[in-house]
Amino acid sequence: MVIIYTSFSCASCQKAKKWLKKHGVAYKEKNLFSDKFQQTDLDLILKRCIHGFDDIISKRSKVYKESNINFKNLNTTSMKKSIMENRGILKRPIMIEDQKIQIGYNKEDIRIFMPIKLRNYLLQNDTTFYKENKKYEVLLKNFFKTNK
């Protein structure tokens, strides 16, 4: 099951959830700004990041720009503490399943979460299945009709 970390007003989060639903991917949503987002969630995310904090910090965020914190000089513990106190600094959405992670919404990259059975079906029926068009939509409908 995919865990998706979101915020209420995030358009990319809405797109990601819509894509997951459309492709039959089970997910659990966790809001970054609720009490349910814990240090263990941050650790889970960081374990999957190739470049650590650089992967998840949004340098374009208002929190980052207005912060007086010099993030480059913080040690890991201080950095985690700063993130937990300023969650708006995180890129969104963040999606995790097993060892897979996607940060932000990208309509091609999100396909790493596509169920294998669906991926194989689409490949067998259309070698250009990466193009979301009418044929793609028909194939999706047919797949879910026959695989209830």
C-alpha positions in Angstrom: 0.0 0.0 0.0 1.2 3.5 -0.9 1.5 6.1 1.9 0.9 9.5 0.5 1.9 12.6 2.5 -0.2 15.6 1.5 -1.6 19.0 2.5 -5.1 20.3 2.0 -4.5 23.0 -0.5 -1.9 21.2 -2.6 -3.0 20.8 -6.3 -0.2 18.3 -7.0 -1.4 16.2 -4.0 -4.9 16.1 -5.5 -3.5 15.1 -8.9 -1.5 12.3 -7.3 -4.5 11.0 -5.3 -6.7 11.1 -8.5 -4.1 9.1 -10.4 -3.7 6.5 -7.7 -7.5 6.0 -7.5 -7.9 5.9 -11.3 -5.2 3.1 -11.5 -6.6 1.0 -8.6 -3.7 1.7 -6.3 -4.6 1.4 -2.6 -3.2 4.2 -0.5 -3.2 5.7 2.9 -3.2 9.5 3.1 -1.3 11.3 5.9 -1.6 15.1 6.2 1.7 16.7 6.9 0.1 19.3 9.1 -1.8 17.0 11.3 -0.7 15.4 14.6 -0.6 12.0 12.7 2.6 13.0 11.0 5.3 11.9 13.4 9.1 11.7 13.5 8.8 8.1 12.4 7.2 9.3 9.2 10.0 11.6 8.5 12.5 8.9 9.2 10.6 6.5 6.8 10.8 9.2 4.1 14.5 10.0 4.7 15.5 6.3 4.5 14.4 6.2 0.9 15.9 9.5 -0.2 19.0 9.3 -2.3 20.2 12.9 -1.5 18.7 13.0 2.0 17.2 16.4 3.1 17.9 17.9 -0.3 15.3 15.6 -1.9 12.5 16.7 0.4 13.2 20.4 1.3 11.3 22.9 -0.9 13.6 25.8 -1.4 10.7 27.6 -3.1 8.5 27.3 -0.1 7.5 30.4 1.9 8.7 28.8 5.1 12.2 28.2 3.6 12.4 31.7 2.1 11.3 33.5 5.3 13.2 31.3 7.7 16.3 32.6 9.4 17.6 29.1 9.8 20.8 28.2 8.0 19.8 24.7 7.0 23.2 23.9 5.5 24.9 24.2 8.9 22.4 22.0 10.8 23.2 18.5 12.0 20.8 15.7 11.2 19.0 15.9 14.6 18.5 19.7 14.3 17.4 19.4 10.7 14.7 16.8 11.6 13.6 19.0 14.5 13.3 22.1 12.2 11.3 20.1 9.7 8.9 18.8 12.4 8.4 22.4 13.6 8.1 23.8 10.0 6.4 21.1 7.9 5.6 23.6 5.2 9.2 23.3 4.1 8.6 19.8 2.7 7.9 19.2 -1.0 4.5 17.7 -1.6 3.2 15.1 -2.2 5.5 12.5 -0.9 4.6 8.9 -1.9 6.1 5.8 -0.5 5.6 2.1 -1.1 8.2 -0.5 0.1 11.5 1.0 -1.1 9.9 3.2 -3.8 9.5 6.9 -3.3 8.3 9.8 -5.4 8.5 13.4 -4.2 6.2 15.8 -6.0 3.8 14.8 -8.8 5.0 13.8 -12.2 2.6 11.9 -14.5 5.3 9.6 -15.8 7.3 9.0 -12.6 4.1 8.1 -10.6 3.8 5.0 -12.7 6.3 3.2 -10.4 3.2 2.6 -8.3 1.2 1.0 -11.0 0.2 -2.5 -10.2 2.2 -5.1 -12.2 -0.9 -6.8 -13.5 -2.3 -3.5 -14.9 1.1 -2.6 -16.4 1.4 -5.9 -18.1 -2.2 -5.6 -19.4 -1.5 -2.2 -20.9 1.7 -3.3 -22.5 0.1 -6.3 -24.1 -2.7 -4.2 -25.5 -0.9 -1.0 -26.5 2.8 -0.5 -26.7 2.2 3.3 -26.4 0.3 3.0 -23.1 2.3 5.8 -21.6 0.3 8.3 -23.6 -2.9 8.9 -21.7 -5.5 9.2 -24.5 -8.9 7.7 -25.3 -7.4 4.3 -26.1 -5.6 4.4 -22.7 -8.9 5.3 -20.9 -10.7 2.4 -22.7 -8.0 -0.1 -21.7 -8.2 1.1 -18.1 -12.0 0.6 -18.1 -11.7 -2.8 -19.7 -9.0 -3.9 -17.2 -11.1 -3.0 -14.2 -14.2 -4.5 -15.6 -12.5 -7.9 -16.1 -10.4 -7.8 -12.9 -12.9 -7.0 -10.2 
